[in-house]
Amino acid sequence: MREFDYIIIGGGCAGLSLAYELDLHKKLENKTLAIIEPRDEYRKDKTWSFWKVINHNFDDCVKKSWKNFSINSSTGTKHLQCNNYPYQSIDSGLFYKKTITKLKENKNVSFFKNIKDVNQNKSFIFNSVPTLENNKNNLWQHFCGFEIKTKENIFDDSIMNLMDFNCEQKESVHFFYTLPFQKNRALIETTWLSKMNDNSLRDYDNQIRNYVEQNLRIKDYEIVYKEEGAIPLFYPMDIKEKNKINIGTAGGMTRLSTGYTFLNIQEHSKYIRMNINNIQNIKHFKIEKKYRLLDKIFLKVLDKHPEKMPEIFFKMFNSSPNTIVKFLSNKSNLFEDFSIIFKMPKWIFIKALLKS
Ligand SMILES: Cc1cc2nc3c(=O)[nH]c(=O)nc-3n(C[C@H](O)[C@H](O)[C@H](O)COP(=O)(O)OP(=O)(O)OC[C@H]3O[C@@H](n4cnc5c(N)ncnc54)[C@H](O)[C@@H]3O)c2cc1C
């Protein structure tokens, strides 16, 4: 069996982002890499969106970006403008094509379907397959989206809707998310923040159809693409091993309060690339401690008071758009953190803090 200097387990977002970053910066000229990925073919399966607070390698895979966004609750609609940090949506199909085409040109990179096909004894391993604890109390962000095409030009494609809470909450947190790619094309997602113990929440197709037809009042449309997923709002098990680093969701790159992971994966890839010559000894990259603590408190409040969350999210967006975007993207300073914390209802957050 062949030996490799590096093995990446899982050729998804984190695995391919890391391999691409290493290849781009010529870290694979004298080193060999095996990528282990069981899927037979790559198809578009996700739309990765985020506020562009840092540069990344995939601007050419951006399907659309917006400088305006809105949020709706039963009390009204907020319109926010964020010129400094546009909200970008990456088409995973374009991402897979770009990364795999480039990696296949490198003779030092090989693809395998199963880890058993390679000798792991002397390799450094980057693992993106998470080990998730089976605990019924864990919270998830679970969702499903339809990309629809309409006959008429219906959407305002200059503004995306981050959260619309005008929908059934069922003692959980539920909102719709609309990304208008064109005037007659949009991705519409139903998103729940909840435990996975209520199957009635997963009646996604009906939820989206009702929202499109009743709330958006669109009757004539065609579904051109569908995506579905569940992001753990808890950290996967991270067992320290000398020759292994977990990456992606497995490596704790998800912001637990929001589910945003893509840009953290890009920062982690860059960190590994910069330290690759000393990879065995480096400090593990983590989302900053203050965000991990604040997210833990936030999720405690969410778990205890789901009915208060639409109002809490709505109030959070009373801050300046730059501040809120930086906070949600792990780039805020202490002053900005406090300006958001002070917008929160004090007592329920203090109680959650004391219990954490
Ligand atoms: C539908 C969806 C939409 C999302 N949208 C956003 C978003 O808008 N913004 C954002 O920031 N984040 C988003 N996320 C969260 C996160 O960015 C993605 O989940 C991202 O794909 C995580 O990258 P990853 O490499 O950790 O996992 P994945 O991309 O899932 O990659 C893991 C890979 O491992 C492979 N694999 C599985 N089992 C094995 C095995 N035994 N051996 C080897 N390989 C294996 C899988 O086939 C897969 O290719 C989304 C998640 C989902 C599911």
The ligand as an ORCA input file, in Angstrom:
! r2SCAN-3c Opt
* xyz 0 1
  C     -26.753     22.048      3.062
  C     -25.754     22.849      3.882
  C     -25.652     24.210      3.687
  C     -24.720     24.956      4.452
  N     -24.658     26.307      4.259
  C     -23.717     27.005      4.917
  C     -23.592     28.402      4.700
  O     -24.415     29.005      3.983
  N     -22.579     29.077      5.301
  C     -21.688     28.450      6.122
  O     -20.754     29.099      6.612
  N     -21.828     27.139      6.391
  C     -22.807     26.403      5.818
  N     -22.929     25.076      6.075
  C     -22.068     24.494      7.120
  C     -20.682     24.084      6.587
  O     -20.046     25.156      5.932
  C     -20.740     22.918      5.648
  O     -21.335     21.820      6.284
  C     -19.394     22.503      5.102
  O     -19.636     21.635      4.027
  C     -18.541     21.812      6.167
  O     -17.379     21.325      5.565
  P     -16.736     19.942      6.030
  O     -15.606     19.682      5.125
  O     -16.539     19.935      7.485
  O     -17.885     18.860      5.749
  P     -18.352     18.336      4.327
  O     -18.317     19.415      3.317
  O     -19.641     17.624      4.570
  O     -17.228     17.289      3.929
  C     -17.060     16.046      4.570
  C     -16.704     15.038      3.478
  O     -16.401     13.771      4.096
  C     -16.885     12.754      3.260
  N     -17.003     11.530      4.076
  C     -18.071     11.101      4.788
  N     -17.758      9.927      5.404
  C     -16.483      9.640      5.092
  C     -15.580      8.595      5.446
  N     -15.960      7.606      6.264
  N     -14.327      8.604      4.935
  C     -13.926      9.617      4.129
  N     -14.739     10.641      3.765
  C     -15.987     10.667      4.241
  C     -18.211     13.291      2.739
  O     -18.611     12.632      1.565
  C     -17.852     14.771      2.512
  O     -17.411     15.003      1.193
  C     -23.875     24.309      5.389
  C     -24.043     22.941      5.602
  C     -24.968     22.209      4.870
  C     -25.113     20.726      5.153
*
